Amino acid sequence: MNDRPLLTVIIASTRPVRVGDVISRWIVERARARDDFRVELVDLRDVNLPLLDEPEQAATRRYLHAHTIAWSTTIDEADAFIFVTPEYNHSFNAALKNALDFLYHEWRNKPVGLVAYGGVSSGVRSLQALKPVLLALGLRFAGEVPISTRLTPVVDGTFTPSEANELAAQAMLQELATLDGLFRSLREATN
Ligand SMILES: Cc1cc2nc3c(=O)[nH]c(=O)nc-3n(C[C@H](O)[C@H](O)[C@H](O)COP(=O)(O)O)c2cc1C
């Protein structure tokens, strides 16, 4: 059904060898198993944005570069997001911050779920660093899935989630659907 809202899952890690793509495919699979959303996977490595190079602030929506216009279209089309982010040096990764900074209105009043992963901390510090950024952009937080790559490592390209991962994922997906319904009229009224 094409009239379902669009959930865009963003792979934040851009490293040539990474686990972010494997973990992203897991959450995409879980999202597709439900019927709330159409689900699309967007890889920041393919989006390939340079470091922010727009002369004007995104809030003006006056974009100079083709890569910004393309990124704006991708994010405009989405109704909800899941960011799948690693923890790098106690924060989320720079490619995700850069991609967020490129735009403003395109993010506003859209629900976002966070899947974060890391070694010692299960990505919790990347979650804590990301939340104030969501607030600044008017994204609506819909829950989180912290993943320990020590307890549940990616082995040979396979991620085997814990029961806690699965429960958190279902709660987050449910909340994404609820918040999408709640914020849709606000988005339509302000766009
Ligand atoms: C630059 C860098 C910094 C990292 N810092 C942390 C950290 O602060 N805490 C943590 O738990 N893991 C840290 N790690 C480990 C990563 O969470 C782990 O390597 C993970 O697989 C990275 O995600 P990716 O493979 O999808 O890029 C770091 C890894 C890198 C490359």
The ligand as an SDF file (V2000), in Angstrom:
LIG
                    3D

 31 33  0  0  0  0  0  0  0  0999 V2000
   36.5140    6.8800   16.0750 C   0  0  0  0  0  0  0  0  0  0  0  0
   35.9260    5.8090   16.9630 C   0  0  0  0  0  0  0  0  0  0  0  0
   35.6490    6.1180   18.2890 C   0  0  0  0  0  0  0  0  0  0  0  0
   35.0230    5.1650   19.1040 C   0  0  0  0  0  0  0  0  0  0  0  0
   34.6660    5.5250   20.3720 N   0  0  0  0  0  0  0  0  0  0  0  0
   33.8920    4.6740   21.1040 C   0  0  0  0  0  0  0  0  0  0  0  0
   33.3410    5.1000   22.3500 C   0  0  0  0  0  0  0  0  0  0  0  0
   33.5310    6.2050   22.7970 O   0  0  0  0  0  0  0  0  0  0  0  0
   32.5860    4.2350   23.0370 N   0  0  0  0  0  0  0  0  0  0  0  0
   32.3080    2.9660   22.5550 C   0  0  0  0  0  0  0  0  0  0  0  0
   31.5850    2.2300   23.2130 O   0  0  0  0  0  0  0  0  0  0  0  0
   32.8190    2.5360   21.3910 N   0  0  0  0  0  0  0  0  0  0  0  0
   33.5950    3.3640   20.6520 C   0  0  0  0  0  0  0  0  0  0  0  0
   34.1000    2.9590   19.4460 N   0  0  0  0  0  0  0  0  0  0  0  0
   33.7950    1.6070   19.0010 C   0  0  0  0  0  0  0  0  0  0  0  0
   32.5920    1.6390   18.0590 C   0  0  0  0  0  0  0  0  0  0  0  0
   31.3870    1.8640   18.7280 O   0  0  0  0  0  0  0  0  0  0  0  0
   32.5350    0.3380   17.2740 C   0  0  0  0  0  0  0  0  0  0  0  0
   33.7690    0.2210   16.5950 O   0  0  0  0  0  0  0  0  0  0  0  0
   31.4160    0.3170   16.2660 C   0  0  0  0  0  0  0  0  0  0  0  0
   31.5100   -0.8680   15.5360 O   0  0  0  0  0  0  0  0  0  0  0  0
   31.5340    1.4900   15.2900 C   0  0  0  0  0  0  0  0  0  0  0  0
   30.4410    1.4880   14.4100 O   0  0  0  0  0  0  0  0  0  0  0  0
   30.6390    1.2400   12.8340 P   0  0  0  0  0  0  0  0  0  0  0  0
   31.4440   -0.0280   12.7060 O   0  0  0  0  0  0  0  0  0  0  0  0
   29.2400    1.0540   12.3070 O   0  0  0  0  0  0  0  0  0  0  0  0
   31.3140    2.4500   12.2920 O   0  0  0  0  0  0  0  0  0  0  0  0
   34.7460    3.8740   18.6110 C   0  0  0  0  0  0  0  0  0  0  0  0
   35.0950    3.5700   17.2780 C   0  0  0  0  0  0  0  0  0  0  0  0
   35.6560    4.5120   16.4590 C   0  0  0  0  0  0  0  0  0  0  0  0
   35.9590    4.1610   15.0290 C   0  0  0  0  0  0  0  0  0  0  0  0
  1  2  1  0
  2  3  1  0
  2 30  2  0
  3  4  2  0
  4  5  1  0
  4 28  1  0
  5  6  2  0
  6  7  1  0
  6 13  1  0
  7  8  2  0
  7  9  1  0
  9 10  1  0
 10 11  2  0
 10 12  1  0
 12 13  2  0
 13 14  1  0
 14 15  1  0
 14 28  1  0
 15 16  1  0
 16 17  1  0
 16 18  1  0
 18 19  1  0
 18 20  1  0
 20 21  1  0
 20 22  1  0
 22 23  1  0
 23 24  1  0
 24 25  2  0
 24 26  1  0
 24 27  1  0
 28 29  2  0
 29 30  1  0
 30 31  1  0
M  END
$$$$
